[in-house]
Every structure is written in C-alpha cells, then in structure tokens.
Amino acid sequence: MCSVYPREWPEGMARASGQGACGVESRATDAGVAWGVAPHFLDSDWRFTTEAAISIVNSVQRRCPPNGRVAYLGCPTVAMWHAALCGDIDFVLLDRGHPGIHGLLEAGRIPARRFRPYDVCGDVPADLCGAFDMVVVDPPWYLEYIGRFWLRSLQLLRRSGWLSIVEYPGYRRDKQIAIDSLWRTMVGGMKHVTREESLSVSYDVPAFEQSWGGEVGFITGSRSAYRATSLTTWKVAKRGGGVDEGFFRAAVALPVRCWSSGRKVDIGGGHYLRCVCDPSVLLKGVAVRPHMWKGLRRPGIAELDAIIGWSTRNTVLMATRDARPLVHSTKDLGELCRGFELRCRSRAA
Ligand SMILES: C[S@@+](CC[C@H](N)C(=O)[O-])C[C@H]1O[C@@H](n2cnc3c(N)ncnc32)[C@H](O)[C@@H]1O
C-alpha cells in the first residue's frame, strides 16, 4: 500500500491516513501544477483542487483490497495523484481525453499505459467489463452524461465493489430532481447498495471563469470553496452481476448533443482556442467579432451556428455576415484571440 503524502497536506487528512514518507515526496508536491495547459469548458475540464484529489486517493487507498484494481472515469486529477502517491495500487484512467490530459501524459505525471481513451457514448471495452473493485466517477454536469457515466461505472465494476460518485453541485432544482430519479432507478435495479462515506470536494477556479469574474456565483461556504460538492462512496452489489435493463434504458434515454468538436489553436501561455467549425470554411465572407461569453450555459443551435471558436479564457469568436471580414485564416484567428486575451488581462490587472 502507498505510504507517501505530500508535505503541504492539510494536517487532519494526513493524520487520518497514518502516512509515512519516502523519496517520491517531492514528485508528489509539484504534481498539482503539472498540467501545462489551461482547462477549456467545451472539454468539461473541471479540475479538482489538490486537497480534493488527494482526499479521494486517500479514500481509495483505505478501501481497495490488496491486488485490487481502480478505474477513474473522467477523473484525471485523481489519476495523477494516484500515480504520484500510490502507484502500487493498480489503476486506469478512462476519459475521452483533452489537452490537459495530454499535458499530463507528456510530462509523465500519468504513465501512458494507465490511460485508456474512452468515450462513454460507446460500449465499455470488453477487457475492462467487470474488471474493477472500485470506480471513481465525476461526470460533466449534464443529465445525458451523468446517466452514461453511471451506467459505464456499473459495467466496469465487478459483481460487487465500491462506486464513488461526485454529486451534481445542485445549482438547478429541476436537474437535481431528474438526477435523484435516475439514481432511484439505478438503485432499484441493484441487489444491494450501502452508503459508506461522503467527502467534501471542490474545484480549482478555471481561467475561463476567472477572466470575467464568473466564479463568484459558485463560491460558497465558510471555506469559500468553488463549486463545492461531495463525493459519496457506495458499496454495491449488482443483481445477477449485470446492469438492470430499466436503468440501462433510462441512462441512455437522452441524446448526447455534440458541440465541442473542432481543432485546437495554440494562443500561447498554456491557453488555446477550440474551433467549433473549420474556420477556412466559415470565414469566407463573414466578419468575426470576439466577445466574452457570460455564463456557462450551453449555446443554443442558432448561437452555435455563429460561434467559430472558444478560448480557455472564455473568449468567444462569433461570425456575422453583415460586416467586413476581420479574419481570414486559422493563423489570423490565433492572432486575433491573442490580442483579445491581452486586452482582457490588462483590464483585469
Ligand atoms: C467534470 S470533469 C471531471 C474531472 C475531475 N474533477 C478531475 O479533476 O479529475 C469531467 C471529465 O469527463 C471527461 N469527459 C467528458 N465527456 C466525456 C465522454 N463523453 N466520455 C468520457 N469522458 C468524458 C472530461 O474529459 C473530463 O475529464
């Protein structure tokens, strides 16, 4: 079992785990700044704070049996800390992937053999079905994803095991009600479910919200935590070892709207612009105007049609057909965005 914890760990957590110390400690302490690239909200890249990620690894370590196996579904920060702190517990990171994860792989923070690119819209790879003692899952906060992430987590688990689910932070009551209903469907299809633990977790404020002060509405509690929620660990046993048909149908009932495709344009300083459509097609005869997208609601179809690119600082480039074109190539788009970021930064300073 792992016995190494970073120096800056909050005292209470360290005491609770009975840690020791060894040579990889310095590797652990700087793992939190290893990403290299800023998160992009079109990638649903909401990263746990270091404290949250380490407390999750700690919880995994407390439960996972000797020779046990853990799957992190959509939890790259936790996988990174797992690699730094308890590499002797077998684990796999399953994720659709985004530039941040590729940064971690390139920096060696997550060993390449530990990452399996996987999109929850597709079936679980056969060799991973029923292969894990514990699955930790943090879905994007959209219903169609939450259903699919839970479904895939159950399929990854052995006949029984631990399911650690990050809960929706509860901003919208209608969504919370739908999530609760889905949860009841899932539990109804299982042989046994018991709640074992609940941990407080929160996220680092991403640049795309900080750029316009958008994080303020999501900072709560005495600890001033950003998007505070909990990770609840359940001991579950599957009925007949499989997934209930009713839950399966409920989990995939909502179609996934894909609007985050597109190429990545490097705009420097660890930031990037994601082109929603191919600019070489879109830019013919249109003008591009940059603006800040206030709020993180998903754009409607009409808005999306006009959006060309989105940056990690929440700069949105929109196309209009009624003015002189400003940008002609992907390179120009990068230049335009860089200039815009600089203006935003100097305004904020
Ligand atoms: C809310 S973030 C959770 C990250 C976690 N808080 C962490 O710091 O480790 C959601 C994660 O799900 C992944 N993801 C989004 N859509 C996915 C999909 N369709 N299939 C698999 N992974 C997906 C994203 O790449 C992202 O890593």
The ligand as an SDF file (V2000), in Angstrom:
LIG
                    3D

 27 29  0  0  0  0  0  0  0  0999 V2000
  -16.1560   17.4060  -14.5760 C   0  0  0  0  0  0  0  0  0  0  0  0
  -14.6450   16.7900  -15.3060 S   0  0  0  0  0  0  0  0  0  0  0  0
  -14.0300   15.7940  -14.0220 C   0  0  0  0  0  0  0  0  0  0  0  0
  -12.5360   15.9540  -13.7650 C   0  0  0  0  0  0  0  0  0  0  0  0
  -12.1820   15.6760  -12.2980 C   0  0  0  0  0  0  0  0  0  0  0  0
  -12.8250   16.6660  -11.4790 N   0  0  0  0  0  0  0  0  0  0  0  0
  -10.6990   15.6990  -12.0310 C   0  0  0  0  0  0  0  0  0  0  0  0
  -10.1950   16.7840  -11.7540 O   0  0  0  0  0  0  0  0  0  0  0  0
  -10.0610   14.6380  -12.0420 O   0  0  0  0  0  0  0  0  0  0  0  0
  -15.3190   15.6520  -16.4690 C   0  0  0  0  0  0  0  0  0  0  0  0
  -14.3250   14.7290  -17.1560 C   0  0  0  0  0  0  0  0  0  0  0  0
  -15.0820   13.8840  -18.0430 O   0  0  0  0  0  0  0  0  0  0  0  0
  -14.4270   13.7730  -19.2870 C   0  0  0  0  0  0  0  0  0  0  0  0
  -15.4480   13.5450  -20.3180 N   0  0  0  0  0  0  0  0  0  0  0  0
  -16.3270   14.4380  -20.8260 C   0  0  0  0  0  0  0  0  0  0  0  0
  -17.1180   13.8690  -21.7210 N   0  0  0  0  0  0  0  0  0  0  0  0
  -16.7430   12.5640  -21.7930 C   0  0  0  0  0  0  0  0  0  0  0  0
  -17.1870   11.4500  -22.5430 C   0  0  0  0  0  0  0  0  0  0  0  0
  -18.1860   11.5580  -23.4300 N   0  0  0  0  0  0  0  0  0  0  0  0
  -16.5870   10.2570  -22.3530 N   0  0  0  0  0  0  0  0  0  0  0  0
  -15.5600   10.1390  -21.4680 C   0  0  0  0  0  0  0  0  0  0  0  0
  -15.0750   11.1670  -20.7510 N   0  0  0  0  0  0  0  0  0  0  0  0
  -15.6640   12.3650  -20.8990 C   0  0  0  0  0  0  0  0  0  0  0  0
  -13.7030   15.0900  -19.4650 C   0  0  0  0  0  0  0  0  0  0  0  0
  -12.6290   14.9370  -20.3780 O   0  0  0  0  0  0  0  0  0  0  0  0
  -13.2910   15.4190  -18.0290 C   0  0  0  0  0  0  0  0  0  0  0  0
  -12.0060   14.9020  -17.7440 O   0  0  0  0  0  0  0  0  0  0  0  0
  1  2  1  0
  2  3  1  0
  2 10  1  0
  3  4  1  0
  4  5  1  0
  5  6  1  0
  5  7  1  0
  7  8  2  0
  7  9  1  0
 10 11  1  0
 11 12  1  0
 11 26  1  0
 12 13  1  0
 13 14  1  0
 13 24  1  0
 14 15  1  0
 14 23  1  0
 15 16  2  0
 16 17  1  0
 17 18  1  0
 17 23  2  0
 18 19  1  0
 18 20  2  0
 20 21  1  0
 21 22  2  0
 22 23  1  0
 24 25  1  0
 24 26  1  0
 26 27  1  0
M  CHG  2   2   1   9  -1
M  END
$$$$
